[in-house]
Amino acid sequence: MASMSFAGISTGIPTDQMIEAMLANERLPINRLQSRQTTNNQKKTALQVMKTAFSNLATSVASLTSAKLSGRTVSSSDSSAMTATASGGASGSYDVVVRQLATKARAEVSNSFGSPTDSVGSAGDSYTIVGKNGAETKITLEDGKTSLADLSAAINAKSGETGVSANIVQKKPGEYHMVLSSTETGAGTDGRDTIGIYGESGNALGVGTALDGDGNIAGINVTERAKNAVFTLDGVEMERSTNTVSDAVDGVTFTLNKAENKTVTLKVAMDTSSIVSAFQDVISKYNTAMQSYKNNSGVFSGDATMRTIFTQLRSSISGAVQGGDGDMWSSAVLGLTTGRDGTLSLDTKKLEESLQSNPEAVGKVFDKMSKDSKTFIDGLTTSGGGTITNLISSIDTANTNLSKQIETIQARLDRRKETLTAEFARLETLIGQMQSAGQSLSGLSS
């Protein structure tokens, strides 16, 4: 419910309005201080937007270094047969013919079981795993862990040591077999290409008790022999234990998918598209910062700080460095230009030409740009010491001091209002008393 005022009842004078009018001039300093706070807050908001824009630019420019030039793209004439990745390797074209893929050794225990929980022995019984390198590792059954599934789990627990893993497969309903696989592709020591498992005499797994003269084991069906990958690279015959070849060409990793005895051509080239995109992102982030400044030009009117910041920032981006050929190179040579409105743009064709003609110099320009720009921006945005960070902090301090001044003046105005209200109240009372006395005298005379 709105408060009620009886000011002016006796005199008919709107004393509340008179008091407000008397205090209006005394309130003008508060209005001026509040206006300054509003202006400060507008500038603070603009500076925060600028700080974010500069931080985004720093992140972008930090990624544009000479390391970016090590990126490579690889195209394959038949990606279903062969693919490759490259980083930092020499650009060029490679002809590859895959004659044989690297495979794992696989073997199946011939004896079948009605369930994975069927027993394959008693606690203390042992089986010996034979890896493709000929190494033998004994697996001993433990109390309560004597089933086909338990033996498989025990084999897998030592797969890092043996190079052999095990699975239980159901070939048809109620017929389970143990299947062994080498954990890695490629032939073993001395070209050994099989793996297996043998047990003690009369073992429940149904396998032999030792390797025969040919390295085979009774009760084991060899389903696949371990082989090395065989291929030619630019006519040179090569052999590797895996289908992923990373040591044939420096910086290039080949992945062999099919052995079709046909030539697959791989072309390795500098990833210029990625480099151009990274440079364009730097320019975009710079122009965003510039646009933020222009959008708040009124807030920064008369403030030379921002103009100086952008002048120095452009200088850090376009700074010159001496190339390997003795010429001075800068980002302008790479196609960077500054428009009349202060924004940057990139001639991508010129950059691509420079990447092909003198990548070393381009890398040096990128390194200098990245280092100088990042250092300069850090000097603007670092907490507790950056130029823009300090400007924002000084605005907060100024507004706090203005608030204290406003509070002091408002407290004085509140006391002043109380005094005036009391004085007018006394005046109302006095006039009311005089009116009452006048009415009494009028009554006597009548």
C-alpha positions as CSV (number, residue, x, y, z in Angstrom):
1,M,0.0,0.0,0.0
2,A,1.4,3.4,-1.0
3,S,2.6,5.6,1.9
4,M,0.4,8.6,2.9
5,S,1.6,12.1,3.5
6,F,-0.3,14.8,5.3
7,A,2.1,17.6,4.4
8,G,0.4,20.8,3.6
9,I,-2.9,20.0,5.3
10,S,-2.9,23.2,7.3
11,T,-1.3,25.5,4.8
12,G,-2.4,23.9,1.6
13,I,1.2,24.1,0.4
14,P,2.6,20.8,-1.2
15,T,5.6,20.7,1.1
16,D,6.7,17.3,-0.2
17,Q,7.2,18.7,-3.7
18,M,8.9,21.8,-2.2
19,I,11.4,19.6,-0.4
20,E,12.1,17.5,-3.5
21,A,12.6,20.7,-5.5
22,M,15.0,22.1,-2.9
23,L,17.0,18.8,-3.0
24,A,17.0,18.5,-6.8
25,N,20.0,20.7,-7.3
26,E,21.9,19.1,-4.4
27,R,21.3,15.7,-6.2
28,L,22.9,16.8,-9.4
29,P,26.4,15.6,-8.3
30,I,25.0,12.1,-7.8
31,N,23.5,12.2,-11.3
32,R,26.9,13.2,-12.8
33,L,28.7,10.4,-10.8
34,Q,26.1,7.8,-12.0
35,S,26.6,8.9,-15.5
36,R,30.3,8.4,-15.2
37,Q,29.6,4.9,-13.9
38,T,27.4,4.1,-16.9
39,T,30.1,5.3,-19.2
40,N,32.7,3.2,-17.4
41,N,30.5,0.1,-17.5
42,Q,30.1,0.6,-21.3
43,K,33.8,0.8,-21.7
44,K,34.4,-2.2,-19.4
45,T,32.0,-4.3,-21.5
46,A,33.7,-3.2,-24.7
47,L,37.1,-4.1,-23.2
48,Q,35.9,-7.5,-22.1
49,V,34.7,-8.2,-25.6
50,M,38.0,-7.0,-27.0
51,K,39.9,-9.2,-24.5
52,T,38.0,-12.3,-25.6
53,A,38.6,-11.5,-29.2
54,F,42.4,-11.0,-28.6
55,S,42.5,-14.3,-26.6
56,N,40.8,-16.1,-29.5
57,L,43.4,-14.6,-31.9
58,A,46.3,-15.7,-29.7
59,T,45.0,-19.3,-29.7
60,S,44.7,-19.2,-33.5
61,V,48.1,-17.6,-34.2
62,A,49.8,-20.0,-31.8
63,S,48.9,-22.9,-34.1
64,L,50.4,-21.2,-37.2
65,T,54.1,-22.2,-36.9
66,S,56.6,-23.9,-39.2
67,A,55.3,-27.2,-37.7
68,K,52.2,-26.6,-39.8
69,L,54.2,-27.2,-42.9
70,S,54.9,-30.8,-41.9
71,G,51.3,-31.7,-42.6
72,R,50.9,-33.9,-45.7
73,T,48.0,-35.2,-47.7
74,V,48.1,-38.6,-49.3
75,S,46.0,-39.8,-52.3
76,S,45.8,-43.5,-53.3
77,S,44.9,-44.8,-56.8
78,D,43.1,-47.6,-55.0
79,S,42.3,-47.0,-51.3
80,S,40.7,-50.4,-51.0
81,A,44.0,-52.0,-51.7
82,M,46.3,-49.5,-49.9
83,T,46.3,-46.3,-48.0
84,A,48.9,-44.1,-46.3
85,T,49.3,-41.2,-43.9
86,A,52.2,-38.8,-43.9
87,S,53.7,-36.1,-41.7
88,G,56.9,-34.3,-42.5
89,G,58.0,-36.8,-45.1
90,A,59.2,-35.8,-48.5
91,S,56.5,-35.1,-51.0
92,G,56.5,-37.4,-53.9
93,S,54.8,-40.3,-55.7
94,Y,55.3,-44.0,-54.7
95,D,54.3,-47.1,-56.7
96,V,53.5,-50.1,-54.5
97,V,52.7,-53.7,-55.4
98,V,51.4,-55.9,-52.5
99,R,52.1,-59.5,-53.1
100,Q,51.2,-61.0,-49.7
101,L,49.6,-59.6,-46.6
102,A,51.0,-60.3,-43.1
103,T,48.8,-62.8,-41.2
104,K,48.5,-64.3,-37.8
105,A,49.1,-68.0,-36.9
106,R,45.8,-69.7,-36.0
107,A,45.1,-73.2,-34.7
108,E,42.0,-75.1,-33.6
109,V,41.9,-77.9,-30.9
110,S,40.3,-80.8,-32.8
111,N,38.5,-82.2,-29.7
112,S,35.1,-80.7,-29.1
113,F,33.2,-80.1,-25.8
114,G,29.5,-79.9,-25.0
115,S,29.9,-76.7,-22.9
116,P,32.6,-74.2,-22.1
117,T,32.2,-75.3,-18.5
118,D,33.3,-78.9,-19.3
119,S,36.4,-80.0,-17.4
120,V,39.8,-80.2,-19.1
121,G,41.7,-81.7,-16.1
122,S,42.2,-81.4,-12.4
123,A,44.0,-78.8,-10.2
124,G,47.7,-79.2,-10.8
125,D,47.4,-80.5,-14.3
126,S,49.3,-78.5,-16.9
127,Y,49.3,-77.5,-20.5
128,T,52.1,-76.0,-22.5
129,I,51.6,-73.1,-25.0
130,V,54.0,-73.0,-28.0
131,G,54.4,-69.6,-29.5
132,K,55.3,-68.9,-33.1
133,N,58.9,-68.2,-32.0
134,G,59.1,-71.7,-30.5
135,A,59.0,-70.5,-26.9
136,E,57.1,-72.8,-24.5
137,T,55.1,-71.5,-21.5
138,K,53.4,-73.9,-19.0
139,I,49.8,-73.2,-17.8
140,T,48.8,-75.0,-14.6
141,L,45.1,-75.5,-13.7
142,E,44.1,-74.1,-10.4
143,D,41.6,-75.4,-7.8
144,G,38.1,-74.5,-8.9
145,K,39.4,-73.3,-12.3
146,T,39.6,-76.4,-14.4
147,S,37.0,-75.8,-17.2
148,L,37.6,-75.2,-20.9
149,A,36.7,-71.5,-20.3
150,D,39.1,-71.3,-17.3
151,L,42.0,-72.7,-19.4
152,S,41.2,-70.1,-22.1
153,A,41.2,-67.3,-19.5
154,A,44.5,-68.5,-18.1
155,I,46.1,-68.6,-21.6
156,N,44.9,-65.0,-22.2
157,A,46.3,-63.9,-18.9
158,K,49.7,-64.8,-20.2
159,S,49.2,-63.7,-23.8
160,G,51.7,-60.8,-23.3
161,E,54.3,-63.4,-22.5
162,T,53.4,-66.2,-24.9
163,G,52.2,-64.1,-27.9
164,V,49.2,-66.4,-28.0
165,S,45.5,-65.8,-27.2
166,A,42.6,-68.2,-26.9
167,N,38.8,-68.1,-27.6
168,I,36.0,-70.6,-27.2
169,V,33.8,-70.9,-30.3
170,Q,30.6,-72.9,-30.9
171,K,30.9,-74.4,-34.3
172,K,27.4,-75.8,-34.1
173,P,24.9,-76.3,-31.2
174,G,26.6,-78.2,-28.4
175,E,30.0,-78.4,-30.1
176,Y,32.6,-76.0,-28.6
177,H,36.2,-75.8,-29.7
178,M,39.2,-73.8,-28.4
179,V,40.8,-71.6,-31.0
180,L,44.3,-70.2,-30.6
181,S,45.7,-67.1,-32.4
182,S,49.0,-65.3,-32.3
183,T,48.6,-61.9,-30.9
184,E,50.7,-60.3,-33.7
185,T,51.0,-60.9,-37.5
186,G,54.2,-62.0,-39.2
187,A,56.3,-65.2,-39.2
188,G,58.2,-66.2,-36.1
189,T,61.9,-67.0,-35.5
190,D,63.5,-68.9,-38.3
191,G,60.3,-68.5,-40.3
192,R,58.3,-70.6,-37.9
193,D,54.6,-70.1,-38.8
194,T,52.5,-72.2,-36.4
195,I,51.4,-72.1,-32.7
196,G,49.9,-74.8,-30.5
197,I,49.2,-76.4,-27.2
198,Y,50.1,-79.8,-25.8
199,G,49.4,-81.5,-22.5
200,E,50.2,-84.3,-20.2
201,S,49.5,-87.9,-21.1
202,G,45.8,-88.6,-21.2
203,N,44.8,-84.9,-21.0
204,A,41.1,-84.1,-21.3
205,L,41.8,-81.5,-24.0
206,G,42.7,-84.3,-26.3
207,V,45.9,-82.9,-27.6
208,G,49.4,-84.5,-28.0
209,T,52.0,-84.5,-25.3
210,A,54.8,-82.9,-27.3
211,L,55.9,-81.4,-30.6
212,D,56.7,-83.9,-33.3
213,G,59.7,-83.7,-35.5
214,D,58.0,-81.2,-37.9
215,G,57.0,-79.0,-35.0
216,N,53.3,-80.2,-35.1
217,I,51.1,-81.4,-32.2
218,A,48.6,-84.2,-32.4
219,G,45.0,-83.0,-31.9
220,I,45.8,-79.5,-33.3
221,N,44.4,-78.4,-36.6
222,V,46.5,-75.5,-38.1
223,T,43.9,-73.2,-39.7
224,E,46.3,-70.4,-40.8
225,R,50.0,-70.0,-40.9
226,A,51.8,-66.8,-39.9
227,K,53.2,-64.9,-42.9
228,N,55.1,-61.7,-43.4
229,A,53.8,-58.9,-45.7
230,V,55.6,-59.0,-49.0
231,F,55.5,-56.0,-51.3
232,T,57.6,-53.8,-53.7
233,L,58.1,-50.1,-53.2
234,D,59.2,-48.4,-56.4
235,G,60.5,-51.7,-57.6
236,V,62.4,-52.6,-54.4
237,E,61.3,-55.9,-52.8
238,M,60.4,-55.5,-49.1
239,E,59.1,-57.7,-46.3
240,R,57.6,-56.7,-43.0
241,S,55.9,-58.5,-40.2
242,T,52.9,-56.2,-40.2
243,N,50.6,-54.7,-42.7
244,T,51.3,-51.2,-41.3
245,V,54.7,-50.1,-42.6
246,S,56.2,-47.0,-41.1
247,D,59.9,-47.5,-41.7
248,A,60.0,-47.8,-45.5
249,V,59.8,-44.0,-46.3
250,D,60.6,-41.4,-43.7
251,G,57.5,-39.8,-42.4
252,V,55.1,-42.0,-44.4
253,T,53.1,-44.9,-43.0
254,F,51.6,-47.4,-45.5
255,T,48.6,-49.6,-44.7
256,L,48.4,-52.7,-46.8
257,N,44.8,-53.8,-47.3
258,K,44.8,-56.3,-50.2
259,A,47.3,-58.5,-51.9
260,E,46.3,-58.2,-55.6
261,N,49.7,-58.0,-57.3
262,K,48.8,-54.7,-59.0
263,T,50.4,-51.3,-58.8
264,V,48.9,-48.8,-56.4
265,T,50.2,-45.3,-56.8
266,L,50.4,-43.1,-53.6
267,K,50.9,-39.3,-54.0
268,V,52.2,-37.4,-51.0
269,A,52.0,-33.6,-51.0
270,M,52.1,-30.7,-48.6
271,D,48.8,-30.0,-47.0
272,T,48.5,-26.5,-48.3
273,S,44.7,-26.4,-47.8
274,S,45.2,-26.9,-44.0
275,I,47.9,-24.2,-43.9
276,V,45.8,-21.7,-45.9
277,S,42.8,-22.4,-43.6
278,A,45.0,-21.8,-40.5
279,F,46.3,-18.5,-41.8
280,Q,42.7,-17.4,-42.8
281,D,41.6,-18.3,-39.3
282,V,44.2,-15.9,-37.9
283,I,43.0,-13.2,-40.2
284,S,39.4,-13.9,-39.3
285,K,40.1,-13.6,-35.6
286,Y,42.1,-10.4,-36.1
287,N,39.2,-8.9,-38.2
288,T,36.7,-9.9,-35.5
289,A,38.8,-8.0,-32.9
290,M,39.0,-5.0,-35.2
291,Q,35.2,-5.1,-35.8
292,S,34.6,-5.2,-32.0
293,Y,36.8,-2.1,-31.7
294,K,34.9,-0.3,-34.5
295,N,31.5,-1.3,-33.0
296,N,32.6,0.5,-29.8
297,S,34.3,3.4,-31.4
298,G,32.2,5.8,-29.4
299,V,33.2,4.3,-26.1
300,F,36.9,4.5,-27.1
301,S,36.6,8.0,-28.6
302,G,39.6,10.1,-27.7
303,D,41.4,7.0,-26.4
304,A,44.6,6.4,-28.3
305,T,45.4,3.2,-26.4
306,M,43.3,1.0,-28.7
307,R,44.7,2.6,-31.9
308,T,48.2,2.0,-30.6
309,I,47.3,-1.6,-29.7
310,F,46.1,-2.4,-33.3
311,T,49.1,-0.7,-34.9
312,Q,51.5,-2.8,-32.8
313,L,49.4,-6.0,-33.4
314,R,49.5,-5.6,-37.1
315,S,53.2,-5.1,-36.9
316,S,53.6,-8.3,-35.0
317,I,51.6,-10.2,-37.6
318,S,53.5,-8.8,-40.6
319,G,57.0,-8.6,-39.1
320,A,59.9,-9.4,-41.5
321,V,62.4,-12.2,-41.2
322,Q,65.4,-13.2,-43.3
323,G,64.8,-16.2,-45.5
324,G,67.3,-18.9,-46.3
325,D,68.1,-17.1,-49.6
326,G,69.1,-13.9,-47.9
327,D,65.9,-12.1,-48.8
328,M,63.7,-10.4,-46.2
329,W,60.4,-12.2,-45.9
330,S,57.2,-11.0,-44.2
331,S,53.6,-12.1,-44.1
332,A,53.0,-9.5,-46.8
333,V,55.1,-11.5,-49.2
334,L,52.8,-14.5,-48.4
335,G,49.8,-12.6,-49.6
336,L,48.7,-10.7,-46.5
337,T,47.4,-7.2,-47.1
338,T,45.8,-4.4,-45.0
339,G,42.7,-2.7,-46.2
340,R,41.9,1.0,-45.8
341,D,39.5,0.1,-43.0
342,G,42.3,-1.6,-41.1
343,T,41.1,-5.2,-41.7
344,L,43.4,-7.9,-43.1
345,S,42.9,-10.1,-46.2
346,L,44.8,-13.0,-47.7
347,D,45.8,-13.7,-51.3
348,T,45.6,-17.6,-51.1
349,K,47.2,-18.1,-54.5
350,K,50.2,-16.1,-53.5
351,L,50.6,-18.0,-50.3
352,E,50.3,-21.4,-52.1
353,E,53.0,-20.2,-54.5
354,S,55.3,-19.2,-51.7
355,L,54.7,-22.6,-50.0
356,Q,55.9,-24.3,-53.1
357,S,58.8,-22.0,-53.9
358,N,60.3,-21.4,-50.5
359,P,58.7,-23.3,-47.7
360,E,61.6,-22.7,-45.3
361,A,61.1,-18.9,-45.5
362,V,57.4,-19.3,-45.0
363,G,58.0,-21.4,-41.9
364,K,60.3,-18.8,-40.5
365,V,57.7,-16.1,-41.1
366,F,55.0,-18.2,-39.4
367,D,57.3,-18.8,-36.4
368,K,58.1,-15.1,-36.0
369,M,54.4,-14.1,-36.4
370,S,53.3,-16.7,-33.9
371,K,55.9,-15.8,-31.3
372,D,55.6,-12.0,-31.7
373,S,51.8,-11.9,-31.8
374,K,51.3,-14.4,-29.0
375,T,53.8,-12.5,-26.8
376,F,52.1,-9.2,-27.6
377,I,48.6,-10.5,-26.9
378,D,49.7,-12.1,-23.7
379,G,50.9,-8.7,-22.7
380,L,47.3,-7.4,-23.2
381,T,45.3,-10.2,-21.6
382,T,47.4,-11.8,-18.9
383,S,45.7,-11.8,-15.5
384,G,47.2,-9.3,-13.1
385,G,49.5,-7.6,-15.6
386,G,48.0,-7.3,-19.0
387,T,47.2,-3.9,-20.4
388,I,43.5,-4.6,-21.1
389,T,43.2,-6.6,-17.8
390,N,44.6,-3.6,-15.9
391,L,42.2,-1.2,-17.7
392,I,39.3,-3.3,-16.7
393,S,40.6,-3.5,-13.1
394,S,41.1,0.3,-13.0
395,I,37.4,0.8,-14.2
396,D,36.2,-1.5,-11.4
397,T,38.3,0.5,-8.9
398,A,37.0,3.8,-10.3
399,N,33.4,2.6,-10.1
400,T,33.9,1.4,-6.5
401,N,35.2,4.9,-5.6
402,L,32.3,6.6,-7.4
403,S,29.8,4.4,-5.5
404,K,31.3,5.5,-2.2
405,Q,31.0,9.1,-3.2
406,I,27.4,8.6,-4.2
407,E,26.7,6.9,-0.9
408,T,28.3,9.8,1.0
409,I,26.3,12.4,-0.9
410,Q,23.1,10.4,-0.6
411,A,23.5,10.0,3.1
412,R,23.9,13.8,3.4
413,L,20.8,14.3,1.2
414,D,18.8,11.9,3.4
415,R,19.8,13.9,6.5
416,R,18.9,17.1,4.7
417,K,15.5,15.8,3.8
418,E,14.8,14.7,7.3
419,T,15.7,18.2,8.6
420,L,13.5,20.0,6.0
421,T,10.7,17.6,6.6
422,A,10.9,18.3,10.4
423,E,11.0,22.1,9.8
424,F,8.0,22.0,7.5
425,A,6.1,19.8,10.0
426,R,6.8,22.4,12.8
427,L,5.6,25.1,10.4
428,E,2.4,23.2,9.7
429,T,1.8,22.7,13.4
430,L,2.3,26.5,14.1
431,I,0.1,27.5,11.3
432,G,-2.6,25.0,12.5
433,Q,-2.4,26.4,16.0
434,M,-2.7,30.0,14.7
435,Q,-5.7,29.0,12.5
436,S,-7.4,27.4,15.6
437,A,-6.8,30.5,17.7
438,G,-8.2,32.7,14.9
439,Q,-11.3,30.6,14.7
440,S,-11.8,30.8,18.5
441,L,-11.5,34.6,18.5
442,S,-14.0,34.7,15.6
443,G,-16.4,32.7,17.7
444,L,-16.1,35.1,20.7
445,S,-16.7,38.2,18.6
446,S,-19.9,36.7,17.1
